[in-house]
Amino acid sequence: MASALLSVRGVSKSFGGLAAVRDVSFELPAGTLGALIGPNGAGKTTLFALVSGFLRPDAGAIAFDGADIAGVPPHLNARRGMTRTFQIVQPFAAQTVRENIAVGAHLHCAARREALAQADAVARRVGLAPQLDQPAGELTVAGRKRLELARALATRPRLLLLDEVLAGLNPQEVGEMVPVLRDIAAGGVTVLMIEHVMQAVMHLAQHVWVLAQGRLIASGTPGEVTRDPQVIEAYLGHGTARRLAA
Ligand SMILES: Nc1ncnc2c1ncn2[C@@H]1O[C@H](COP(=O)(O)OP(=O)(O)OP(=O)(O)O)[C@@H](O)[C@H]1O
């Protein structure tokens, strides 16, 4: 069994009276592609923000590669090898795709020429090489999603947290992104993805954790969690599993 690259133990976070994440624990082994799923408002993005350091947990422990990182700011986590993407992609619209990706590469390369060369290499990995000289503002939605992925990859993460990188894509675009994500994981990057596109989760994830109303209600392989009555109820409403079985 591989050791846990990310360990979350008893983590909770409330906003005023609203418990967004309640006593969540899980471990992501190194070399795994895991998915975090759950209905809208389940607490997935809040959990990502806690792990990546944009929020500090009210309780619990978060460890990355054995080091306690609860409350450690995102730029320090990026230096340690953990980077996240955002659901809403905000590139520097007037800059080229190459320059946008190079921003991520600057984490490790001080020299501009080296950062730009790294940007080219990363663009090839995500299928953005033909657009390298194009202003980022001219990219399609699918192109912007690839750019967000490329900017994160350019930081050379060991753990990549992907927040809905497939949202807004049509089925063909999803189909084109799945192998890109699989190649990234096969290249040795541990991945945790928040994803609503179940078709992609089924194809990609080795392990799935399901959140509902802030709590972890199920975990297992994609096949196991999608058959779990508690998961069916969380998505489709109370009594659904019983009605489906009948
Ligand atoms: N900064 C905040 N202040 C107050 N409430 C918040 C804040 N961030 C999130 N929430 C609330 O916490 C709950 C969990 O939200 P979160 O965005 O983590 O869910 P999610 O599972 O990512 O949802 P979605 O799939 O719709 O993105 C929601 O009820 C949300 O309204």
The ligand as an SDF file (V2000), in Angstrom:
LIG
                    3D

 31 33  0  0  0  0  0  0  0  0999 V2000
  -17.1820   32.0480    2.1030 N   0  0  0  0  0  0  0  0  0  0  0  0
  -18.3570   31.5130    2.4270 C   0  0  0  0  0  0  0  0  0  0  0  0
  -19.1850   32.1460    3.2730 N   0  0  0  0  0  0  0  0  0  0  0  0
  -20.3820   31.6190    3.6300 C   0  0  0  0  0  0  0  0  0  0  0  0
  -20.8470   30.4420    3.1790 N   0  0  0  0  0  0  0  0  0  0  0  0
  -20.0630   29.7620    2.3210 C   0  0  0  0  0  0  0  0  0  0  0  0
  -18.7990   30.2570    1.8910 C   0  0  0  0  0  0  0  0  0  0  0  0
  -18.2460   29.3470    1.0430 N   0  0  0  0  0  0  0  0  0  0  0  0
  -19.1350   28.3490    0.9390 C   0  0  0  0  0  0  0  0  0  0  0  0
  -20.2300   28.5930    1.7000 N   0  0  0  0  0  0  0  0  0  0  0  0
  -21.3750   27.6900    1.8680 C   0  0  0  0  0  0  0  0  0  0  0  0
  -20.8480   26.4330    2.2840 O   0  0  0  0  0  0  0  0  0  0  0  0
  -21.5860   25.3700    1.6840 C   0  0  0  0  0  0  0  0  0  0  0  0
  -20.6300   24.4990    0.9020 C   0  0  0  0  0  0  0  0  0  0  0  0
  -20.2070   25.2210   -0.2540 O   0  0  0  0  0  0  0  0  0  0  0  0
  -19.1400   24.6680   -1.2770 P   0  0  0  0  0  0  0  0  0  0  0  0
  -18.9260   25.7320   -2.3160 O   0  0  0  0  0  0  0  0  0  0  0  0
  -17.9510   24.1720   -0.5460 O   0  0  0  0  0  0  0  0  0  0  0  0
  -19.9270   23.4370   -1.9170 O   0  0  0  0  0  0  0  0  0  0  0  0
  -19.5940   22.6130   -3.2320 P   0  0  0  0  0  0  0  0  0  0  0  0
  -19.8020   21.1850   -2.8860 O   0  0  0  0  0  0  0  0  0  0  0  0
  -18.2710   22.9970   -3.7750 O   0  0  0  0  0  0  0  0  0  0  0  0
  -20.7380   23.0950   -4.2240 O   0  0  0  0  0  0  0  0  0  0  0  0
  -20.7490   23.2330   -5.8360 P   0  0  0  0  0  0  0  0  0  0  0  0
  -20.7130   21.8380   -6.3800 O   0  0  0  0  0  0  0  0  0  0  0  0
  -22.0660   23.9300   -6.0910 O   0  0  0  0  0  0  0  0  0  0  0  0
  -19.5610   24.0650   -6.2310 O   0  0  0  0  0  0  0  0  0  0  0  0
  -22.6660   26.0210    0.8300 C   0  0  0  0  0  0  0  0  0  0  0  0
  -23.8700   26.0500    1.5990 O   0  0  0  0  0  0  0  0  0  0  0  0
  -22.1450   27.4140    0.5850 C   0  0  0  0  0  0  0  0  0  0  0  0
  -23.1890   28.3210    0.3750 O   0  0  0  0  0  0  0  0  0  0  0  0
  1  2  1  0
  2  3  1  0
  2  7  2  0
  3  4  2  0
  4  5  1  0
  5  6  2  0
  6  7  1  0
  6 10  1  0
  7  8  1  0
  8  9  2  0
  9 10  1  0
 10 11  1  0
 11 12  1  0
 11 30  1  0
 12 13  1  0
 13 14  1  0
 13 28  1  0
 14 15  1  0
 15 16  1  0
 16 17  2  0
 16 18  1  0
 16 19  1  0
 19 20  1  0
 20 21  2  0
 20 22  1  0
 20 23  1  0
 23 24  1  0
 24 25  2  0
 24 26  1  0
 24 27  1  0
 28 29  1  0
 28 30  1  0
 30 31  1  0
M  END
$$$$
